[in-house]
């Protein structure tokens, strides 16, 4: 039973290291680590038109919630 627990902990640690890209020195990378969806960047329509506006203050939002 103890050996099974240690094997599961080792497998979990190796999976975590692989998913975080820590095993890249061995050539082991998840596919999502190298691909960051470049097709979405090319599909953007007028990305400069996006404007971020500050939200309402917390006191104004709490009064409107009543």
C-alpha positions as CSV (number, residue, x, y, z in Angstrom):
1,X,0.0,0.0,0.0
2,X,2.9,2.4,0.8
3,X,4.5,1.7,-2.5
4,X,1.3,2.5,-4.4
5,X,1.0,5.8,-2.5
6,X,4.6,6.7,-3.3
7,X,4.1,5.8,-7.0
8,X,0.9,8.0,-7.2
9,X,2.7,10.9,-5.6
10,X,5.6,10.6,-8.0
11,X,3.3,10.4,-11.0
12,X,1.4,13.5,-9.7
13,X,4.6,15.4,-9.3
14,X,5.8,14.4,-12.7
15,X,2.5,15.5,-14.3
16,X,2.6,18.8,-12.5
17,X,6.2,19.4,-13.6
18,X,5.3,18.5,-17.2
19,X,2.2,20.7,-17.3
20,X,4.2,23.7,-16.0
21,X,6.9,23.3,-18.6
22,X,9.6,22.3,-16.1
23,X,10.6,19.3,-18.3
24,X,11.3,21.4,-21.3
25,X,15.0,20.7,-21.0
26,X,14.3,17.1,-21.8
27,X,12.1,18.1,-24.8
28,X,8.9,17.3,-23.0
29,X,6.4,20.1,-23.4
30,X,2.6,20.1,-23.5
31,X,1.2,21.3,-26.8
32,X,-0.6,24.2,-25.2
33,X,2.7,25.5,-23.8
34,X,4.2,26.2,-27.3
35,X,1.0,27.3,-29.0
36,X,-0.6,30.5,-27.7
37,X,-3.5,30.7,-30.3
38,X,-1.8,32.9,-32.9
39,X,-4.8,32.6,-35.2
40,X,-6.9,34.6,-32.7
41,X,-4.5,37.5,-33.0
42,X,-4.8,37.5,-36.8
43,X,-8.6,37.5,-36.5
44,X,-8.9,40.6,-34.4
45,X,-10.9,43.4,-36.0
46,X,-9.7,46.9,-35.1
47,X,-8.0,46.0,-31.7
48,X,-7.0,49.6,-31.3
49,X,-10.6,50.7,-31.0
50,X,-11.0,49.0,-27.6
51,X,-11.2,51.5,-24.8
52,X,-11.0,50.6,-21.1
53,X,-13.0,52.9,-18.9
54,X,-12.8,53.1,-15.1
55,X,-15.7,51.4,-13.3
56,X,-18.1,53.2,-10.9
57,X,-16.9,53.8,-7.4
58,X,-17.8,51.3,-4.7
59,X,-20.1,53.7,-2.8
60,X,-22.1,54.4,-5.9
61,X,-22.5,50.8,-6.8
62,X,-23.6,49.9,-3.3
63,X,-26.3,52.6,-3.3
64,X,-27.6,51.4,-6.7
65,X,-27.9,47.9,-5.4
66,X,-30.4,48.8,-2.7
